Amino acid sequence: MRWPAGVDGLCFGGDYNPEQWSPEVWREDVALMRQAGVNLVTVGVFSWSSLEPEPGRYEFGWLDEVLDLLHDNGIKVNLATPTASPPPWFSLAHPEALPVSSDGVRLTHGSRDTYCVCAPAYRKAAAGIATVLADRYAGHPALAMWHVHNEYGSYCYCDLAASAFRRWLQERYGELERLNAAWTTAFWSQGYSAWEQIQPPRKTQYLANPTHALDYRRFLSDELLAAYCEQRDILNERTPFVPVTTNFVFAPWAPVDHARWAEEVDLVALDHYPETADIGAEEQTAFCADLARGWAGGGPWLLMEQASSVLNEGGRMHTKEPGRMARLSLSHIARGSRGAMFFQWRASRGGSEMYHAAMVPHAGPDSRIFREVAELGALLPAIAEIDEGRPDADVAILWDAESWWALQAPILPSPRLDYLAAVRAMHRQFWRAGVGVDFVAPGTDLSRYRLVVVPSLYLTSDASADSLGEYVESGGHALVTYFSGIVDENVQVRLGGYPGAFTSLLGLRVDEFYPLADGEAVGLTGGGEGTIWSESVHLAGAEAITTYAEGPLAGMPAITRHPYGNGQAWYASTQLTDDAFAPLIAQALHEAGQPLPNHPAGVELIRRTSDTTQWLIAINHTNHPADLPANGLDLLTGKPIHTTLTLTPGTTAIIRTPHP
């Protein structure tokens, strides 16, 4: 991890788009930034047409003035390459670089991300604008970090993409025979006899080949990464001491394996916009923050974008309640972010995102939103010391983008199978229990964790299965949930019974699936219900902890436990409701030697530890006071806490204690 040069403490700021405003507004902006405690802004993300209004003619005067103004006021710059939005002249000159949808329609200019990453003209133009920016601003004192592109994740199915895809396949498989075997092309007469016959997975008559579709997402991730690396290398050559990153966007549509990309950025940066207005927003915040820390290898990362004042729930903008912006920001910081950044600084007067939240809203600085922004900016220096510690986590959840992609195929036994929902449901249990969690990739060394959770890991390689088995055999505890280990990395079913890759580890065999209908649930002995899914489980060494209480599987195992080597492996064959999950989590943690902490419901707890100090971050998301045991100094109030902390509704406490 390389930190932005010259930025002390935690980062605070956001995307700044001065090209939308007059110089008089720039000066007001900088004065307000100083008032709010801003120390870093991202400049130029969507400014290509302002920087290069015609091919080869550059207008840098406005950017020179803005960067000088920011520097003179002690504000550092995360300077972006504007390649996510090619200007109109580029699209007119290079129509072949406009993307083609899966049903063969060539898209037109008029939005951002209207490019094909495989188009040579686009790659040349992107490298060109990155080069001139680096040459001009390499020595500018405001430059702290480079921000390449914006939220990589665009699709294209054109002939240029097809050619690049074939080259990628040749490198991956070497011979057509290997590709045909991996893709099971003997099914439906899909056998390829020449590389030229292979196209992207465009819209077709019926069901597409699932391995073909998965390989295309793998290819797009690699091709987009190559485009990023081209710009990164240009910037590194000219400014070797300035870190380079791009902002990761976490979304089901993004064909980007962020865990792999993290190896190529100097700092993992995340954009996060929760998709609900209820307590799920807090749960999703913790989830994505933990995920970003996992991509960063357990180290620090940066929240590059969030919305200041609204949550987007199904297209409806829900106004964040007073204090909620700070609580969500502090949750990110507690879980490893070295700051809180926003999109954007000043709300736009027009354009497609003119109602997007901003640090300075349309109402201006005389507003609740800006006052809360300034309060947060003043708060961050007081808590910066927690960055010295690492978030505690004795539990690991396996996360794999390729398994997520594979489980989006339209050929599954139930459309309700949802990898992301399954992982979020599991993470939610630990969030509610106040237990720290790390996300790790399959195959990672798991020895430091007391419990490893494997939610619906549909696609599982032999190496990943062996890694988990070795962990349990050596004394670890694992909890695997339904529809895991079903297919290998080529999306081919593991024969001999489900869950193929894990049958020996779990001491059981599943011979039939029983998917549940929308709204259907099945009762379990001991209370609680299962939803979405159920299975016919046959024991082969495991013991049944809970059985199905009704329906065609009545009396058959629903939750099992299996001693394996020096450890044990649990299996849940259905999607447990929260009231059924909670006791299972408690029991699995207890037997792993990690009892649940005692804390009030609705209070988010994060613990961080350094060699000398411990910090407890407690965030009360409820409408009533909460008491929890604590001793130490509250960094936010400066008051000592003895024995009990009373947390008023909607507030946060950060308690520092010496590390024993």
N, C-alpha and C positions, 0 to 999 in steps of 0.2 A: 504494500500500500504506500503510495506517495501522496502527501497532503498538499493542497494548494499553497503555493509559495507565498509567504508573507501574511498568511491568515492565522491569527492567534486565537486560541480558544475555539468555541463552537461556531460553525458557519450560520449566518442568518441573513436572509435576503430572498432573491427570486429572479425570475426571468424579467429582464428589462428590455423594452422595445422602443427606444427613443425615436426610431425612424417614423413612428406614428404621431409624433408630437413636435411642436415648435421649440426652438432654443429657450424661450422663456419658461416653458414647462420643464425643460431639463434642469434649469437652475432651481426651480421649486422642488423638483424630484430629489435632487441631491440634498437640499436642506432637510426635506422630510426623512430621507434615508438616515441622515445623521441623527435626527430626532428619535427615530425608531431603533437605532442601534445596528443598522445594516452594515455588514462588513464584506459581503460578497454578492455580486450580481452576475447573472448570465446574460450576455449581450450578443445579438446578431443571429439568433437561431433561425429566424424566418426573413432574413434581410437580403437575400441574393439579388433581387431586382433593384433594391436600393443601392447595393454595392456595385453591381455590374448591370446598369440599365440597358446596355447594348453589348454585343460580343466584343470583349477586349477593351471596352471603355469603362474605367473604374471611377467611382465617386467615393473617395475616402474622407473627404473633408469633414462631413458630419460625424463619422466614427472617430476621427482624430480628436475632434472637439469634445465628444462625449467621454472618451477614455481619459483625456487630460483632466476634464472636470471631475471625474470620479477619483482619479489619483490625487488631485489636489485636496480632496476631501477625505482621504484615507480609506477609500472603498476599493477593494480589489475586484478584478474582472475574471470571470470564467468565459473566455471568448469562444464563440461557437463558429463552426463551419456551417453555412446555411443550406446544406445539400439535401435536406428533406423537402425543400420547395423550390424546384428549378423555376426560373422566370419564364414568362410567356414566350420570349424570343427563342429560348432554347427548345421548347416544345414545338414551335412552328418550324424551326430549322431541322429538327430531328424527330419527325413523327414516329419513327421506328422505336424511339425510346419511351413512348407512351405505353403504359401497361395494358395488357390484354386480360380480360376476365376469363374464368374457367369455361364459360360458354362461348368464347371466341369474340367477344365484343371489345374493340379498341376504345379505351377510355379517352376522354378529352381533357384538356387543361382546364383548371378552374378550382382546384382544391390543393391541399398539400399532399405530399406522398404520391404525386402523379408522375411516376418514373418506373422504368424497369431496371433493376440493379444489374442485370446481365447485359445491358446495352453498352457497347464500347464507347459510344459518344457520351453517354451519361457518366461513365467511370472517368473518362478523360476530362470532362468539364468539372466534375467534383474534385478531382486531383488538382486541376488548374486553380480553382478558387481557393482551395486549401493552401496551395503554394504561395499565391500572392498575399494572402492574409498572414501567413507565417513570415514571409520576407519583410512585410511592412511592420509588423508588430512584435517581432522577435525580441527586441530590446526595450519594449515599452514597460515602464515601471509598474503600471497597473496590472499587467498580465500575471495571473496566478495559476491558471489552469486552462487547458483546451477542452472544449466540449464538441465532439465530433457528431454532426448530424442531429437527429432527434427521433427517439423512440423507433429504432429499427424494427421492421416487421412487415414490410410491404410484399404483396404477392404479384406475380405475373406469370402468364402461361403462353407467352408469345413464342415465335420460332427461335428468337435469340436465346430465350430461357431454355427452350427444348435442346438446343445445341450444347449449352453449358451443362444441362442436366445429364446428357449422354456422356460428356467428358467426365463428369463426376462419377457416374455409374461405372465407366470403364476403369477408373482409378480404384473404385471400391471393390469391384468384382473381378476385374481382369479378363474374364472369359464369359461369353454369353451363357455357357452351360451352367456356370455358377449362379448367374442372375436368374435364369429360368428355374433352377432348383429353389433358390431363396424365395422367389415370388410365386411358386407353385403354379407356373403358367400352363401346366398340363390340364388344369381346370379351365373349362370354357374355351378350349382351343386358343390359348393366349401365348403359345410358345413363340419366341422371337428367334429369327434366323439371321438378322442383321441389326446392328446398333441403330441404323437409321429408322428402323420401324418403331422405335420407342419415342413416345411423346410425353409431355407432362400429363398429369391426371386431369385432363379436361372433362367437361360435362359429357356424360355418355348415356347410353340407352337405359341402363339399369344400375346395378351395383358395381362400383369400381373395385379394383384389386386393392385390398387393404395394405399390403406390403409396398405396392407401387406408391400409394398415397403417403405412407409413412416415410419412404425414402425421399419423396419430393420435399417433405418438410425438413428432413435432415439436410438435404441439398440446399434449400433456401437458407437455413441457418448458417451453413458453411459459406455460402456465396455472399450473404449479407456481412458476415464476419470478415471475409476477404476484402470487401469494399471498405469496411471500417479500418482494417489494418493498413490499407493503402494510404489513407489519409493520416492515420496515426504515425506511420513511418516518415511521411513528409514532415510532419510537425516535430517529431523527435529529432530528425536530422538537423533542423534549423534551431530548435529550442530544446536541447537535450536535458535541461534541468527543470523543465516545466511539465508537470504531469498531464496525461491525456486520458480522457474518459468519454463515455457516452451514457445517456440516460436510458436505463432498462425500463421497459413498460411491461407490466405483468398483466397478461390478458389471454384468454383462450385462443384468440385468433392469431397471436404472434408466433410465427414459426422460428423462434429463437431459443436455443438451449443456453440459458443465462449462466448455468453452472460452468459450462465450457467457455463461454465468452469471458467470464470473470478472470480467466488466466491471461487475457490479452489487454485488460484495462489496468490503469494505475490505481484506480479507485472505483469500487462498485458504487454506482449511483442509481437510485430508484425513484420512479414516479409512482405515486399511489393515490388513487381516488376510490374510496369505498363505494359499494354499490347498493347500500341500504341506509336508511335513516335511523333505524332502531339500534339496539345494543350490538347488533351485528357489525356496525361500522367500527366499533372498538375491537371486536373480535378479529375482523379482517385486518385492522391496523397491526395488531400484534402478530397475526399470521404472516403478513408480508414483511414486517420488520425482521422477524426471525428468519424468514426465507432469504432476505437480502444478506443477513449476517452469515447464513450458511454458504451463500455464493461467495462471500468474502473470506471463506475459510475460517470463520469464527472471529475474524477481526473486525475493525471498524469499517463503516461504509457511510454513505451520505444520502439523506432524503433530498432529492433534487427538486421534486415538484409535489405539491399538494394544493388543495383549495383552501383558501382562508376562511370562507364564510358559508359555504353550502356543501351539502351532500346530494349526490345525484341518485335518485331512487326511481328507476323506470322512466327516466326522462323528466321527472318532476324535480325541481330544485328545492331541497329542504334546507331552510336557513339553520345554521348551527346555533344551538343555544349558547348564551353567554358562558364563556369559559371552556367550551368544548374544543375550540381550535387549540388552545394551550394544552389541554389534556391529551389530545391525539398527537400533538407534536412531541410532548414529553414521553409518551409511550414509545414513539420511534427512537428518541434519544436514549431512553433507558435501555432499549434493546440493541443499541450499537451504533445508531446514526450519530455522526459528529456534527450535528446541526439540524436546522429546520429551514428548508427553502420552499418557495411557493411559485406557482404560476398564477398570475404574473404580478409585477409590481403595481402597475396602474391599469385599471380596467379600460379596455378599448371602447372608443365611441361607436365604432361600426365593425363590420366584418362578421365572419361566421361564429366567432366566440366572444361577441360583445357582451354577453351576459355571463361569461365565465367569471368566477370569483377572483378578487384581486386584493392585494395588501392595501392599496388606495382605491376604494370603490368609486362608483360614479358619484356618490354623494360627497366625495372628497375627504380630506383629513378630519373634518369635524363630523365624525361618525363613530359609532360603537366599534366597528370593525377595525379602523385604524388605531383607535385607542387600545384595543386588545392586542393588535400587532406590536405597538410600542411597548406595552407591558411585557409581552413575551420576549422582545428584544432586550429589555432591561433585566429580565430574569436569567437569561442563559449564562452570562458570566458568573453568576453565583453558583451554578451547578456544574460548571465545566470540569471540575475535578473528578466527576464520576467516570470520565473518559479514561482515567488511569486504571479502572477495573474492568474485568470481563464479565459479561452476564453469566450467572451460574446456570448450568443445565446438566442434569443427570439423566435426562431422557433424550433419545434421538428418534426422529421420524424420518424414514427414508423418503426422499423426493426424487422423482425421475421424470424429466420433461418428455422423453420418448414414450414412456408408459402412458403419460397423459395424452399425448397425440394419438397413440394406438387405440386408446379407449374412447376416442371420438369417432371411430369408424361406424358406418351405418349398418353393420352386419352383426351386431351383438345380440345376445339372447333377450335383452331388454333395453329400451331407449332410456331407461331411468338410471342405468349404470353411469356414474359420473365420478371420475377420478378426483377432480378438484373438490367436489362436495364431500367425498369420503375423507380426504386428507384434512379439509377444514373442520369436519365434524370431530375428527380425532384431536386435532390441535385445540379445538374449543374446550374439550374436557380438561386439558391441562391448564389452559388459560383460566378457566373458572376455578380450578383447584389451587391456583397460585404456584404451579410447578413449572420451572424453566425448561424450555425445549430447544434443542438444536435441530436444524434440518441438515441432513447429510445425504450424499449420493450413495446409491448401492455400490458395494465393493469397498467403501471407505473403512478404515480401521475403526472398529466399534468398541474397542476394549475399555475405553474410559467411561462408558455409559452403563448405568444400572439396568435400564430398560430400553429396548429398541422396538419401535412400532412400525408395522408394515401395512399401511392401508391400501387395499385394492391395487397392489403392484402387478397389474395384468401382464405386462411384458417383463420377463425376468431372464437374464442370461445365466448360463451355468456358473460363471464366475461370481455373480451377485448371490446366487443361491448358496454356493459354497462358502462365501464370506459370512453370511448370516448363520449358516450351520456351524462354522468354526467358532463364531462368537458364542453361541449357546453352548456348544460342547465344552468350551473353556470356562463355563460358569455364568454366562450371561442369561438374561431373561428377554424373551421376545413375545410380542403380541402381533399376530398376523390376522388380517380380516379378509372377508370373502372376495372371490374373484382375483386372487393373487396367484402368481406363478403359473398362469394358464398357458401362455405362449412364450416362445423363445424370441430372440432379437429379430427374427425374420417373420414374426407374427404367425408362426406355425404351432398348432396345438401340441402340447406335450401329452403323449399317449399313455394309457395305462391307468387313468383316473386323475381327477383333479384333487388338489391344486398342484398338479404336475411337479413343479420344481421344489415343492415343500412337503410332499407327502411323508417322507421319512422323518424330517425334522418335526412335523406336527403329529406323527403317529396316527394317521387316519387316511381315509380315501373317500372321495366324493364321486358318486357315479351318475348323479342326475342333478340338474338345476331346477329350482322351483321359483321363477321370478314372480314377484307380487305386482298386482295391478295398482294404478293410481288410487291413492286413498286406502289401500288395503294394508292391514297389519296382522301380524300373527302373534298370539300371546306366548309368553315364555314362563316356565315354572320359576317360582321365586319372585315373580312380578316383572313388569316392563314388557315391552313389545319389540318385535323386529319389523322393519319396513323394507321396501324396495326389492329384497332378495331373500331367498332361503335355499337350502341345499340338503340333499340326502347324504348324511355323513355316516360313515362306517368306521368304527374304532379299530385301530391296529397298534395298540399300545397306549393310546391316550385314554384319559378318563373324561366322562361327561360331567361338566360342572353345572350346566343348565340345559334343559331339553325343551323342545317345542311342546306347548301345552294343548295345541289344537290343530285342526286341519290334517292334510294328508301325511304330514311329518310328525304327528303327535307321538310323543315318547322317544323320538330320535334326538341325538345330540345337537344342540345349537351352539354352545360354548364348551370348548374342551381345554384340557391342560395335559401336557406330555413332558415327563422328565427326559432330557436328552443330554447325555454326557454328564457334566457337572452343573448344567443349567436346566431351564425348562422353557417350553414354548406353548403359548396360548393361541387359540383359534376362535374367532367369532364368525359364524357362517351366515350372518344376516347383518343388516344395518341396524344397530341397536338405537333405540330412542335414548335421549339424554339420561332419563331416569334409570335405564338399564345399563348404560355405559358407565355411569359414575361409580357404582359398586365394583364393577369389573376393574376399572382403573385403580381404585383404591386397593383392591386385593392384589393385583399384579405388582403395584408399587411396594406394598407391604412385604410381599414375598421376595421382592428384589432388594429389600433392605432400605427402602426409601419411603417412609410413611408420609402421608399427606400433611402439609402444614395446616395449622388451625387459623383460619382467617374468615372474615365475614363475606357473605355472598355479595357479588357486585363490586368488590374491591380488587383492582388489578395489582398484583405484586410482582416486582422484578428485583432480584438481588444481584449485586455486582461485587466482585472481590478482587483486590490486588494483594500484593505480598504483605502489606501492612494495614489495610483498611477494608472494611465492608460498608456497602451502602444498601439500604432498603428503600426502594421507590414504591410508594403506595399511592394509587390513584382511585379515588372514590367516584364511581360512575353512577351512584344511586342518588335518590332524593332524601336520604336520611343519614344521620351520623353513624359512624362505624368505629368501633374500638378494636385495636389489635395490639398485641404485645410488641414493645419496642423500647430500646434504650439507646441514647446517643444524642447528637446535635442535629436539629432540623435545619438544613441548609437554606430553606426558603424563608423561615421566620427568624432564624438565629437563636431559637429557644432550645434549651436542653429538654429531652424527653426521658422520663423515668418510669419504667415498667409498662405504662400504657399510653398509646397514642390515640387520641380521639380525632377522627378525620371528619370534618364537616362535609355536608353534601357538595359534590362537584369540585372538591379540592384535591390537592396533591401534597404529599410530604416526601422529603428525601432525607433519610436519617443516616448520618455517618457514625460508625463505631469502629474502634480499633480491631484489627484482625487478630484473633487469639493465637 
